[in-house]
Amino acid sequence: MLVNLVSINIRCSESKDGQIIMSASGGKPPYTYSIPGYIVQSDSVIKHLEAAKYNCRITDSKGDYVEGIITVKKEWRYCSIFVPSAFSPNGDGLNDIFRVKIQDDISQFHMLIYDRWGHLVFESHDPTKGWDGTHGSLQAPANTYLWTVTYLDNKKQDTKQQGVLTLVR
């Protein structure tokens, strides 16, 4: 049996959102994924980890196991969400999608974008999904738009940010 480990670093200095993704080949499924002395689970993704070096173990249904060591690192930066002030959905591969840049362990994300007359043109609960500059099946015109983002930060505090963005064609 072979093990593959991937670490996801902690996003900012105040959060505890490190992850280890484990995968195995060979052996007899189902597998158990563990950090001995810390956690044993059936999910191959171990979440909410501190920055540290971890000894990971994958055990198959026969009791055979493989181990590996991986380090989860911490990004030393402020926990925050950055929202751009403009984007240009023109298909050139640069700034074609309006989305937030997240440097925090957030939950309950909600983004709303309105045109200048207060009509909702985009809504998302997925922080990885952004606005492509369309409204329905049509391209939204070059103009200014209002955005609102709400979420729970790493301390589980309700946070709201809002501002104006410019769509450039």
Rosetta constraint file for C-alpha pairs under 8 A:
AtomPair CA 1 CA 24 HARMONIC 6.72 0.50
AtomPair CA 1 CA 25 HARMONIC 5.61 0.50
AtomPair CA 1 CA 26 HARMONIC 4.37 0.50
AtomPair CA 1 CA 27 HARMONIC 5.18 0.50
AtomPair CA 1 CA 65 HARMONIC 7.47 0.50
AtomPair CA 1 CA 66 HARMONIC 6.62 0.50
AtomPair CA 2 CA 24 HARMONIC 5.49 0.50
AtomPair CA 2 CA 25 HARMONIC 5.26 0.50
AtomPair CA 2 CA 26 HARMONIC 6.50 0.50
AtomPair CA 2 CA 66 HARMONIC 6.72 0.50
AtomPair CA 3 CA 22 HARMONIC 7.15 0.50
AtomPair CA 3 CA 23 HARMONIC 5.86 0.50
AtomPair CA 3 CA 24 HARMONIC 4.59 0.50
AtomPair CA 3 CA 25 HARMONIC 6.72 0.50
AtomPair CA 3 CA 58 HARMONIC 7.36 0.50
AtomPair CA 3 CA 66 HARMONIC 6.38 0.50
AtomPair CA 3 CA 67 HARMONIC 6.99 0.50
AtomPair CA 3 CA 68 HARMONIC 6.97 0.50
AtomPair CA 4 CA 22 HARMONIC 5.83 0.50
AtomPair CA 4 CA 23 HARMONIC 5.16 0.50
AtomPair CA 4 CA 24 HARMONIC 6.19 0.50
AtomPair CA 4 CA 68 HARMONIC 7.93 0.50
AtomPair CA 5 CA 20 HARMONIC 6.76 0.50
AtomPair CA 5 CA 21 HARMONIC 5.79 0.50
AtomPair CA 5 CA 22 HARMONIC 4.78 0.50
AtomPair CA 5 CA 23 HARMONIC 6.60 0.50
AtomPair CA 5 CA 68 HARMONIC 7.30 0.50
AtomPair CA 5 CA 70 HARMONIC 6.89 0.50
AtomPair CA 6 CA 20 HARMONIC 5.67 0.50
AtomPair CA 6 CA 21 HARMONIC 5.11 0.50
AtomPair CA 6 CA 22 HARMONIC 6.60 0.50
AtomPair CA 6 CA 70 HARMONIC 7.63 0.50
AtomPair CA 7 CA 18 HARMONIC 7.44 0.50
AtomPair CA 7 CA 19 HARMONIC 5.71 0.50
AtomPair CA 7 CA 20 HARMONIC 4.53 0.50
AtomPair CA 7 CA 21 HARMONIC 6.33 0.50
AtomPair CA 7 CA 70 HARMONIC 6.99 0.50
AtomPair CA 7 CA 71 HARMONIC 6.89 0.50
AtomPair CA 7 CA 72 HARMONIC 5.76 0.50
AtomPair CA 8 CA 18 HARMONIC 5.54 0.50
AtomPair CA 8 CA 19 HARMONIC 4.89 0.50
AtomPair CA 8 CA 20 HARMONIC 6.22 0.50
AtomPair CA 8 CA 21 HARMONIC 7.97 0.50
AtomPair CA 8 CA 72 HARMONIC 6.64 0.50
AtomPair CA 9 CA 17 HARMONIC 7.63 0.50
AtomPair CA 9 CA 18 HARMONIC 5.08 0.50
AtomPair CA 9 CA 19 HARMONIC 6.84 0.50
AtomPair CA 9 CA 51 HARMONIC 7.76 0.50
AtomPair CA 9 CA 72 HARMONIC 5.36 0.50
AtomPair CA 9 CA 73 HARMONIC 4.97 0.50
AtomPair CA 9 CA 74 HARMONIC 5.73 0.50
AtomPair CA 9 CA 75 HARMONIC 6.97 0.50
AtomPair CA 10 CA 15 HARMONIC 6.77 0.50
AtomPair CA 10 CA 16 HARMONIC 6.26 0.50
AtomPair CA 10 CA 17 HARMONIC 5.19 0.50
AtomPair CA 10 CA 18 HARMONIC 4.41 0.50
AtomPair CA 10 CA 19 HARMONIC 7.76 0.50
AtomPair CA 10 CA 49 HARMONIC 7.92 0.50
AtomPair CA 10 CA 50 HARMONIC 7.45 0.50
AtomPair CA 10 CA 51 HARMONIC 7.02 0.50
AtomPair CA 10 CA 72 HARMONIC 7.22 0.50
AtomPair CA 10 CA 73 HARMONIC 6.18 0.50
AtomPair CA 10 CA 74 HARMONIC 4.61 0.50
AtomPair CA 10 CA 75 HARMONIC 5.90 0.50
AtomPair CA 11 CA 15 HARMONIC 6.99 0.50
AtomPair CA 11 CA 17 HARMONIC 6.97 0.50
AtomPair CA 11 CA 18 HARMONIC 7.62 0.50
AtomPair CA 11 CA 74 HARMONIC 6.61 0.50
AtomPair CA 11 CA 75 HARMONIC 5.44 0.50
AtomPair CA 11 CA 77 HARMONIC 7.99 0.50
AtomPair CA 11 CA 79 HARMONIC 7.54 0.50
AtomPair CA 11 CA 103 HARMONIC 5.22 0.50
AtomPair CA 11 CA 104 HARMONIC 5.63 0.50
AtomPair CA 11 CA 105 HARMONIC 7.06 0.50
AtomPair CA 12 CA 74 HARMONIC 6.56 0.50
AtomPair CA 12 CA 75 HARMONIC 4.96 0.50
AtomPair CA 12 CA 76 HARMONIC 5.75 0.50
AtomPair CA 12 CA 77 HARMONIC 5.17 0.50
AtomPair CA 12 CA 78 HARMONIC 5.82 0.50
AtomPair CA 12 CA 79 HARMONIC 5.08 0.50
AtomPair CA 12 CA 103 HARMONIC 5.86 0.50
AtomPair CA 12 CA 104 HARMONIC 5.83 0.50
AtomPair CA 13 CA 74 HARMONIC 6.53 0.50
AtomPair CA 13 CA 75 HARMONIC 6.09 0.50
AtomPair CA 13 CA 76 HARMONIC 5.00 0.50
AtomPair CA 13 CA 77 HARMONIC 5.67 0.50
AtomPair CA 13 CA 78 HARMONIC 6.26 0.50
AtomPair CA 13 CA 79 HARMONIC 6.70 0.50
AtomPair CA 14 CA 78 HARMONIC 7.55 0.50
AtomPair CA 14 CA 79 HARMONIC 6.51 0.50
AtomPair CA 14 CA 154 HARMONIC 7.38 0.50
AtomPair CA 15 CA 79 HARMONIC 7.49 0.50
AtomPair CA 15 CA 104 HARMONIC 6.49 0.50
AtomPair CA 15 CA 105 HARMONIC 5.91 0.50
AtomPair CA 15 CA 154 HARMONIC 5.65 0.50
AtomPair CA 16 CA 48 HARMONIC 5.32 0.50
AtomPair CA 16 CA 49 HARMONIC 5.67 0.50
AtomPair CA 16 CA 50 HARMONIC 5.39 0.50
AtomPair CA 16 CA 51 HARMONIC 7.99 0.50
AtomPair CA 16 CA 105 HARMONIC 7.28 0.50
AtomPair CA 16 CA 154 HARMONIC 7.92 0.50
AtomPair CA 17 CA 47 HARMONIC 6.48 0.50
AtomPair CA 17 CA 48 HARMONIC 4.41 0.50
AtomPair CA 17 CA 49 HARMONIC 5.76 0.50
AtomPair CA 17 CA 50 HARMONIC 7.22 0.50
AtomPair CA 17 CA 105 HARMONIC 5.87 0.50
AtomPair CA 18 CA 47 HARMONIC 6.15 0.50
AtomPair CA 18 CA 48 HARMONIC 5.47 0.50
AtomPair CA 18 CA 49 HARMONIC 4.50 0.50
AtomPair CA 18 CA 50 HARMONIC 6.09 0.50
AtomPair CA 18 CA 51 HARMONIC 7.00 0.50
AtomPair CA 18 CA 72 HARMONIC 6.28 0.50
AtomPair CA 18 CA 73 HARMONIC 7.67 0.50
AtomPair CA 18 CA 74 HARMONIC 7.87 0.50
AtomPair CA 19 CA 45 HARMONIC 6.79 0.50
AtomPair CA 19 CA 46 HARMONIC 5.52 0.50
AtomPair CA 19 CA 47 HARMONIC 4.56 0.50
AtomPair CA 19 CA 48 HARMONIC 6.38 0.50
AtomPair CA 19 CA 49 HARMONIC 5.93 0.50
AtomPair CA 19 CA 72 HARMONIC 7.28 0.50
AtomPair CA 20 CA 45 HARMONIC 5.76 0.50
AtomPair CA 20 CA 46 HARMONIC 5.25 0.50
AtomPair CA 20 CA 47 HARMONIC 6.79 0.50
AtomPair CA 20 CA 72 HARMONIC 7.64 0.50
AtomPair CA 21 CA 44 HARMONIC 5.84 0.50
AtomPair CA 21 CA 45 HARMONIC 4.49 0.50
AtomPair CA 21 CA 46 HARMONIC 6.48 0.50
AtomPair CA 22 CA 33 HARMONIC 7.30 0.50
AtomPair CA 22 CA 44 HARMONIC 5.20 0.50
AtomPair CA 22 CA 45 HARMONIC 6.35 0.50
AtomPair CA 22 CA 58 HARMONIC 7.74 0.50
AtomPair CA 23 CA 44 HARMONIC 6.67 0.50
AtomPair CA 23 CA 58 HARMONIC 7.97 0.50
AtomPair CA 24 CA 58 HARMONIC 7.13 0.50
AtomPair CA 27 CA 60 HARMONIC 5.93 0.50
AtomPair CA 27 CA 64 HARMONIC 7.37 0.50
AtomPair CA 28 CA 60 HARMONIC 5.39 0.50
AtomPair CA 28 CA 61 HARMONIC 5.71 0.50
AtomPair CA 28 CA 62 HARMONIC 6.66 0.50
AtomPair CA 29 CA 60 HARMONIC 5.58 0.50
AtomPair CA 29 CA 61 HARMONIC 5.76 0.50
AtomPair CA 30 CA 60 HARMONIC 6.02 0.50
AtomPair CA 30 CA 61 HARMONIC 5.69 0.50
AtomPair CA 31 CA 42 HARMONIC 6.68 0.50
AtomPair CA 31 CA 58 HARMONIC 6.43 0.50
AtomPair CA 31 CA 59 HARMONIC 5.47 0.50
AtomPair CA 31 CA 60 HARMONIC 4.45 0.50
AtomPair CA 31 CA 61 HARMONIC 6.19 0.50
AtomPair CA 32 CA 40 HARMONIC 6.86 0.50
AtomPair CA 32 CA 41 HARMONIC 5.85 0.50
AtomPair CA 32 CA 42 HARMONIC 4.97 0.50
AtomPair CA 32 CA 43 HARMONIC 7.63 0.50
AtomPair CA 32 CA 44 HARMONIC 7.90 0.50
AtomPair CA 32 CA 58 HARMONIC 5.64 0.50
AtomPair CA 32 CA 59 HARMONIC 5.09 0.50
AtomPair CA 32 CA 60 HARMONIC 6.38 0.50
AtomPair CA 32 CA 61 HARMONIC 7.95 0.50
AtomPair CA 33 CA 40 HARMONIC 5.83 0.50
AtomPair CA 33 CA 41 HARMONIC 5.39 0.50
AtomPair CA 33 CA 42 HARMONIC 5.91 0.50
AtomPair CA 33 CA 43 HARMONIC 6.75 0.50
AtomPair CA 33 CA 44 HARMONIC 5.88 0.50
AtomPair CA 33 CA 56 HARMONIC 7.57 0.50
AtomPair CA 33 CA 57 HARMONIC 5.97 0.50
AtomPair CA 33 CA 58 HARMONIC 4.73 0.50
AtomPair CA 33 CA 59 HARMONIC 6.60 0.50
AtomPair CA 34 CA 38 HARMONIC 7.56 0.50
AtomPair CA 34 CA 39 HARMONIC 5.41 0.50
AtomPair CA 34 CA 40 HARMONIC 4.27 0.50
AtomPair CA 34 CA 41 HARMONIC 6.21 0.50
AtomPair CA 34 CA 56 HARMONIC 5.84 0.50
AtomPair CA 34 CA 57 HARMONIC 5.18 0.50
AtomPair CA 34 CA 58 HARMONIC 6.40 0.50
AtomPair CA 35 CA 39 HARMONIC 5.36 0.50
AtomPair CA 35 CA 40 HARMONIC 6.60 0.50
AtomPair CA 35 CA 54 HARMONIC 6.91 0.50
AtomPair CA 35 CA 55 HARMONIC 5.97 0.50
AtomPair CA 35 CA 56 HARMONIC 4.74 0.50
AtomPair CA 35 CA 57 HARMONIC 6.14 0.50
AtomPair CA 36 CA 40 HARMONIC 7.31 0.50
AtomPair CA 36 CA 55 HARMONIC 7.20 0.50
AtomPair CA 36 CA 56 HARMONIC 7.01 0.50
AtomPair CA 36 CA 57 HARMONIC 7.13 0.50
AtomPair CA 49 CA 72 HARMONIC 7.73 0.50
AtomPair CA 50 CA 72 HARMONIC 7.29 0.50
AtomPair CA 50 CA 74 HARMONIC 7.92 0.50
AtomPair CA 51 CA 71 HARMONIC 7.41 0.50
AtomPair CA 51 CA 72 HARMONIC 5.00 0.50
AtomPair CA 51 CA 73 HARMONIC 4.91 0.50
AtomPair CA 51 CA 74 HARMONIC 5.54 0.50
AtomPair CA 52 CA 71 HARMONIC 5.70 0.50
AtomPair CA 52 CA 72 HARMONIC 5.46 0.50
AtomPair CA 52 CA 73 HARMONIC 6.72 0.50
AtomPair CA 53 CA 69 HARMONIC 6.93 0.50
AtomPair CA 53 CA 70 HARMONIC 5.71 0.50
AtomPair CA 53 CA 71 HARMONIC 4.15 0.50
AtomPair CA 53 CA 72 HARMONIC 6.31 0.50
AtomPair CA 54 CA 69 HARMONIC 5.57 0.50
AtomPair CA 54 CA 70 HARMONIC 5.44 0.50
AtomPair CA 54 CA 71 HARMONIC 6.02 0.50
AtomPair CA 54 CA 72 HARMONIC 7.71 0.50
AtomPair CA 55 CA 67 HARMONIC 6.89 0.50
AtomPair CA 55 CA 68 HARMONIC 5.84 0.50
AtomPair CA 55 CA 69 HARMONIC 4.55 0.50
AtomPair CA 55 CA 70 HARMONIC 6.75 0.50
AtomPair CA 56 CA 67 HARMONIC 5.47 0.50
AtomPair CA 56 CA 68 HARMONIC 5.29 0.50
AtomPair CA 56 CA 69 HARMONIC 5.99 0.50
AtomPair CA 56 CA 70 HARMONIC 7.60 0.50
AtomPair CA 57 CA 65 HARMONIC 6.62 0.50
AtomPair CA 57 CA 66 HARMONIC 5.74 0.50
AtomPair CA 57 CA 67 HARMONIC 4.41 0.50
AtomPair CA 57 CA 68 HARMONIC 6.60 0.50
AtomPair CA 58 CA 65 HARMONIC 5.44 0.50
AtomPair CA 58 CA 66 HARMONIC 5.55 0.50
AtomPair CA 58 CA 67 HARMONIC 6.49 0.50
AtomPair CA 59 CA 63 HARMONIC 5.83 0.50
AtomPair CA 59 CA 64 HARMONIC 5.61 0.50
AtomPair CA 59 CA 65 HARMONIC 4.15 0.50
AtomPair CA 59 CA 66 HARMONIC 6.71 0.50
AtomPair CA 60 CA 64 HARMONIC 5.58 0.50
AtomPair CA 60 CA 65 HARMONIC 6.23 0.50
AtomPair CA 78 CA 103 HARMONIC 7.54 0.50
AtomPair CA 79 CA 103 HARMONIC 5.35 0.50
AtomPair CA 79 CA 104 HARMONIC 4.83 0.50
AtomPair CA 80 CA 102 HARMONIC 6.50 0.50
AtomPair CA 80 CA 103 HARMONIC 5.23 0.50
AtomPair CA 80 CA 104 HARMONIC 5.67 0.50
AtomPair CA 81 CA 100 HARMONIC 6.60 0.50
AtomPair CA 81 CA 101 HARMONIC 5.69 0.50
AtomPair CA 81 CA 102 HARMONIC 4.62 0.50
AtomPair CA 81 CA 103 HARMONIC 5.82 0.50
AtomPair CA 81 CA 104 HARMONIC 7.00 0.50
AtomPair CA 82 CA 100 HARMONIC 5.77 0.50
AtomPair CA 82 CA 101 HARMONIC 5.09 0.50
AtomPair CA 82 CA 102 HARMONIC 6.52 0.50
AtomPair CA 82 CA 103 HARMONIC 7.99 0.50
AtomPair CA 83 CA 99 HARMONIC 7.04 0.50
AtomPair CA 83 CA 100 HARMONIC 4.82 0.50
AtomPair CA 83 CA 101 HARMONIC 6.45 0.50
AtomPair CA 84 CA 98 HARMONIC 7.39 0.50
AtomPair CA 84 CA 99 HARMONIC 7.58 0.50
AtomPair CA 84 CA 100 HARMONIC 7.00 0.50
AtomPair CA 84 CA 165 HARMONIC 7.22 0.50
AtomPair CA 85 CA 164 HARMONIC 6.56 0.50
AtomPair CA 85 CA 165 HARMONIC 4.52 0.50
AtomPair CA 85 CA 166 HARMONIC 6.25 0.50
AtomPair CA 86 CA 98 HARMONIC 7.72 0.50
AtomPair CA 86 CA 165 HARMONIC 5.04 0.50
AtomPair CA 86 CA 166 HARMONIC 4.43 0.50
AtomPair CA 86 CA 167 HARMONIC 5.81 0.50
AtomPair CA 86 CA 168 HARMONIC 7.17 0.50
AtomPair CA 87 CA 95 HARMONIC 5.20 0.50
AtomPair CA 87 CA 96 HARMONIC 6.29 0.50
AtomPair CA 87 CA 97 HARMONIC 6.84 0.50
AtomPair CA 87 CA 98 HARMONIC 6.01 0.50
AtomPair CA 87 CA 165 HARMONIC 7.74 0.50
AtomPair CA 87 CA 166 HARMONIC 6.54 0.50
AtomPair CA 87 CA 167 HARMONIC 5.40 0.50
AtomPair CA 87 CA 168 HARMONIC 6.15 0.50
AtomPair CA 88 CA 94 HARMONIC 7.60 0.50
AtomPair CA 88 CA 95 HARMONIC 5.66 0.50
AtomPair CA 88 CA 96 HARMONIC 5.30 0.50
AtomPair CA 88 CA 97 HARMONIC 7.62 0.50
AtomPair CA 88 CA 167 HARMONIC 5.89 0.50
AtomPair CA 88 CA 168 HARMONIC 4.76 0.50
AtomPair CA 88 CA 169 HARMONIC 5.76 0.50
AtomPair CA 89 CA 95 HARMONIC 6.68 0.50
AtomPair CA 89 CA 96 HARMONIC 3.85 0.50
AtomPair CA 89 CA 97 HARMONIC 6.26 0.50
AtomPair CA 89 CA 132 HARMONIC 6.27 0.50
AtomPair CA 89 CA 133 HARMONIC 6.02 0.50
AtomPair CA 89 CA 167 HARMONIC 7.72 0.50
AtomPair CA 89 CA 168 HARMONIC 7.40 0.50
AtomPair CA 89 CA 169 HARMONIC 6.79 0.50
AtomPair CA 90 CA 96 HARMONIC 6.24 0.50
AtomPair CA 90 CA 169 HARMONIC 6.36 0.50
AtomPair CA 91 CA 96 HARMONIC 6.24 0.50
AtomPair CA 92 CA 96 HARMONIC 7.20 0.50
AtomPair CA 96 CA 132 HARMONIC 6.50 0.50
AtomPair CA 97 CA 130 HARMONIC 5.68 0.50
AtomPair CA 97 CA 131 HARMONIC 5.51 0.50
AtomPair CA 97 CA 132 HARMONIC 4.80 0.50
AtomPair CA 97 CA 133 HARMONIC 7.27 0.50
AtomPair CA 98 CA 130 HARMONIC 5.20 0.50
AtomPair CA 98 CA 131 HARMONIC 5.02 0.50
AtomPair CA 98 CA 132 HARMONIC 6.51 0.50
AtomPair CA 98 CA 133 HARMONIC 7.75 0.50
AtomPair CA 99 CA 127 HARMONIC 7.56 0.50
AtomPair CA 99 CA 128 HARMONIC 7.23 0.50
AtomPair CA 99 CA 129 HARMONIC 6.78 0.50
AtomPair CA 99 CA 130 HARMONIC 4.38 0.50
AtomPair CA 99 CA 131 HARMONIC 6.60 0.50
AtomPair CA 100 CA 127 HARMONIC 7.03 0.50
AtomPair CA 100 CA 128 HARMONIC 7.90 0.50
AtomPair CA 100 CA 130 HARMONIC 7.62 0.50
AtomPair CA 102 CA 127 HARMONIC 7.93 0.50
AtomPair CA 104 CA 153 HARMONIC 6.83 0.50
AtomPair CA 104 CA 154 HARMONIC 6.40 0.50
AtomPair CA 105 CA 153 HARMONIC 6.34 0.50
AtomPair CA 105 CA 154 HARMONIC 4.98 0.50
AtomPair CA 106 CA 151 HARMONIC 6.46 0.50
AtomPair CA 106 CA 152 HARMONIC 5.49 0.50
AtomPair CA 106 CA 153 HARMONIC 4.70 0.50
AtomPair CA 106 CA 154 HARMONIC 5.66 0.50
AtomPair CA 106 CA 156 HARMONIC 7.98 0.50
AtomPair CA 107 CA 151 HARMONIC 5.88 0.50
AtomPair CA 107 CA 152 HARMONIC 5.18 0.50
AtomPair CA 107 CA 153 HARMONIC 6.81 0.50
AtomPair CA 108 CA 125 HARMONIC 7.29 0.50
AtomPair CA 108 CA 150 HARMONIC 7.65 0.50
AtomPair CA 108 CA 151 HARMONIC 5.07 0.50
AtomPair CA 108 CA 152 HARMONIC 5.92 0.50
AtomPair CA 109 CA 125 HARMONIC 5.30 0.50
AtomPair CA 109 CA 126 HARMONIC 6.61 0.50
AtomPair CA 109 CA 127 HARMONIC 6.33 0.50
AtomPair CA 109 CA 149 HARMONIC 7.23 0.50
AtomPair CA 109 CA 150 HARMONIC 5.80 0.50
AtomPair CA 109 CA 151 HARMONIC 4.36 0.50
AtomPair CA 109 CA 152 HARMONIC 7.14 0.50
AtomPair CA 110 CA 123 HARMONIC 7.41 0.50
AtomPair CA 110 CA 124 HARMONIC 5.80 0.50
AtomPair CA 110 CA 125 HARMONIC 4.54 0.50
AtomPair CA 110 CA 126 HARMONIC 7.30 0.50
AtomPair CA 110 CA 127 HARMONIC 7.72 0.50
AtomPair CA 110 CA 149 HARMONIC 5.64 0.50
AtomPair CA 110 CA 150 HARMONIC 5.25 0.50
AtomPair CA 110 CA 151 HARMONIC 6.36 0.50
AtomPair CA 111 CA 122 HARMONIC 7.97 0.50
AtomPair CA 111 CA 123 HARMONIC 5.59 0.50
AtomPair CA 111 CA 124 HARMONIC 5.27 0.50
AtomPair CA 111 CA 125 HARMONIC 6.45 0.50
AtomPair CA 111 CA 127 HARMONIC 7.99 0.50
AtomPair CA 111 CA 147 HARMONIC 7.13 0.50
AtomPair CA 111 CA 148 HARMONIC 5.69 0.50
AtomPair CA 111 CA 149 HARMONIC 4.44 0.50
AtomPair CA 111 CA 150 HARMONIC 6.58 0.50
AtomPair CA 112 CA 120 HARMONIC 7.11 0.50
AtomPair CA 112 CA 121 HARMONIC 7.88 0.50
AtomPair CA 112 CA 122 HARMONIC 5.85 0.50
AtomPair CA 112 CA 123 HARMONIC 4.61 0.50
AtomPair CA 112 CA 124 HARMONIC 6.80 0.50
AtomPair CA 112 CA 147 HARMONIC 5.58 0.50
AtomPair CA 112 CA 148 HARMONIC 5.24 0.50
AtomPair CA 112 CA 149 HARMONIC 6.55 0.50
AtomPair CA 113 CA 120 HARMONIC 5.95 0.50
AtomPair CA 113 CA 121 HARMONIC 5.74 0.50
AtomPair CA 113 CA 122 HARMONIC 5.10 0.50
AtomPair CA 113 CA 123 HARMONIC 6.46 0.50
AtomPair CA 113 CA 145 HARMONIC 6.68 0.50
AtomPair CA 113 CA 146 HARMONIC 5.61 0.50
AtomPair CA 113 CA 147 HARMONIC 4.37 0.50
AtomPair CA 113 CA 148 HARMONIC 6.57 0.50
AtomPair CA 114 CA 118 HARMONIC 5.33 0.50
AtomPair CA 114 CA 119 HARMONIC 5.24 0.50
AtomPair CA 114 CA 120 HARMONIC 4.42 0.50
AtomPair CA 114 CA 121 HARMONIC 5.40 0.50
AtomPair CA 114 CA 122 HARMONIC 7.10 0.50
AtomPair CA 114 CA 145 HARMONIC 5.69 0.50
AtomPair CA 114 CA 146 HARMONIC 5.11 0.50
AtomPair CA 114 CA 147 HARMONIC 6.32 0.50
AtomPair CA 115 CA 119 HARMONIC 5.44 0.50
AtomPair CA 115 CA 120 HARMONIC 6.60 0.50
AtomPair CA 115 CA 121 HARMONIC 6.53 0.50
AtomPair CA 115 CA 144 HARMONIC 7.19 0.50
AtomPair CA 115 CA 145 HARMONIC 4.83 0.50
AtomPair CA 115 CA 146 HARMONIC 6.38 0.50
AtomPair CA 116 CA 144 HARMONIC 6.70 0.50
AtomPair CA 116 CA 145 HARMONIC 5.76 0.50
AtomPair CA 116 CA 146 HARMONIC 6.98 0.50
AtomPair CA 121 CA 134 HARMONIC 7.88 0.50
AtomPair CA 121 CA 135 HARMONIC 5.50 0.50
AtomPair CA 121 CA 136 HARMONIC 7.99 0.50
AtomPair CA 122 CA 131 HARMONIC 6.60 0.50
AtomPair CA 122 CA 135 HARMONIC 7.21 0.50
AtomPair CA 124 CA 129 HARMONIC 6.91 0.50
AtomPair CA 124 CA 130 HARMONIC 7.63 0.50
AtomPair CA 133 CA 139 HARMONIC 6.07 0.50
AtomPair CA 133 CA 140 HARMONIC 5.58 0.50
AtomPair CA 133 CA 167 HARMONIC 7.36 0.50
AtomPair CA 134 CA 138 HARMONIC 5.48 0.50
AtomPair CA 134 CA 139 HARMONIC 4.27 0.50
AtomPair CA 134 CA 140 HARMONIC 4.94 0.50
AtomPair CA 135 CA 139 HARMONIC 6.14 0.50
AtomPair CA 135 CA 140 HARMONIC 5.63 0.50
AtomPair CA 141 CA 167 HARMONIC 7.54 0.50
AtomPair CA 141 CA 169 HARMONIC 7.68 0.50
AtomPair CA 142 CA 166 HARMONIC 7.40 0.50
AtomPair CA 142 CA 167 HARMONIC 4.97 0.50
AtomPair CA 142 CA 168 HARMONIC 5.13 0.50
AtomPair CA 142 CA 169 HARMONIC 5.56 0.50
AtomPair CA 143 CA 166 HARMONIC 5.84 0.50
AtomPair CA 143 CA 167 HARMONIC 5.42 0.50
AtomPair CA 143 CA 168 HARMONIC 7.05 0.50
AtomPair CA 144 CA 164 HARMONIC 6.61 0.50
AtomPair CA 144 CA 165 HARMONIC 5.59 0.50
AtomPair CA 144 CA 166 HARMONIC 4.42 0.50
AtomPair CA 144 CA 167 HARMONIC 6.17 0.50
AtomPair CA 145 CA 164 HARMONIC 5.63 0.50
AtomPair CA 145 CA 165 HARMONIC 5.28 0.50
AtomPair CA 145 CA 166 HARMONIC 6.27 0.50
AtomPair CA 145 CA 167 HARMONIC 7.48 0.50
AtomPair CA 146 CA 162 HARMONIC 7.43 0.50
AtomPair CA 146 CA 163 HARMONIC 5.84 0.50
AtomPair CA 146 CA 164 HARMONIC 4.59 0.50
AtomPair CA 146 CA 165 HARMONIC 6.29 0.50
AtomPair CA 147 CA 162 HARMONIC 5.47 0.50
AtomPair CA 147 CA 163 HARMONIC 5.49 0.50
AtomPair CA 147 CA 164 HARMONIC 6.10 0.50
AtomPair CA 147 CA 165 HARMONIC 7.21 0.50
AtomPair CA 148 CA 160 HARMONIC 7.14 0.50
AtomPair CA 148 CA 161 HARMONIC 5.82 0.50
AtomPair CA 148 CA 162 HARMONIC 4.26 0.50
AtomPair CA 148 CA 163 HARMONIC 6.72 0.50
AtomPair CA 149 CA 160 HARMONIC 5.68 0.50
AtomPair CA 149 CA 161 HARMONIC 5.22 0.50
AtomPair CA 149 CA 162 HARMONIC 6.15 0.50
AtomPair CA 150 CA 158 HARMONIC 7.23 0.50
AtomPair CA 150 CA 159 HARMONIC 5.56 0.50
AtomPair CA 150 CA 160 HARMONIC 4.39 0.50
AtomPair CA 150 CA 161 HARMONIC 6.45 0.50
AtomPair CA 151 CA 158 HARMONIC 5.97 0.50
AtomPair CA 151 CA 159 HARMONIC 5.42 0.50
AtomPair CA 151 CA 160 HARMONIC 6.71 0.50
AtomPair CA 152 CA 156 HARMONIC 4.95 0.50
AtomPair CA 152 CA 157 HARMONIC 5.20 0.50
AtomPair CA 152 CA 158 HARMONIC 4.75 0.50
AtomPair CA 152 CA 159 HARMONIC 5.90 0.50
AtomPair CA 153 CA 157 HARMONIC 5.50 0.50
AtomPair CA 153 CA 158 HARMONIC 6.80 0.50
AtomPair CA 153 CA 159 HARMONIC 6.71 0.50
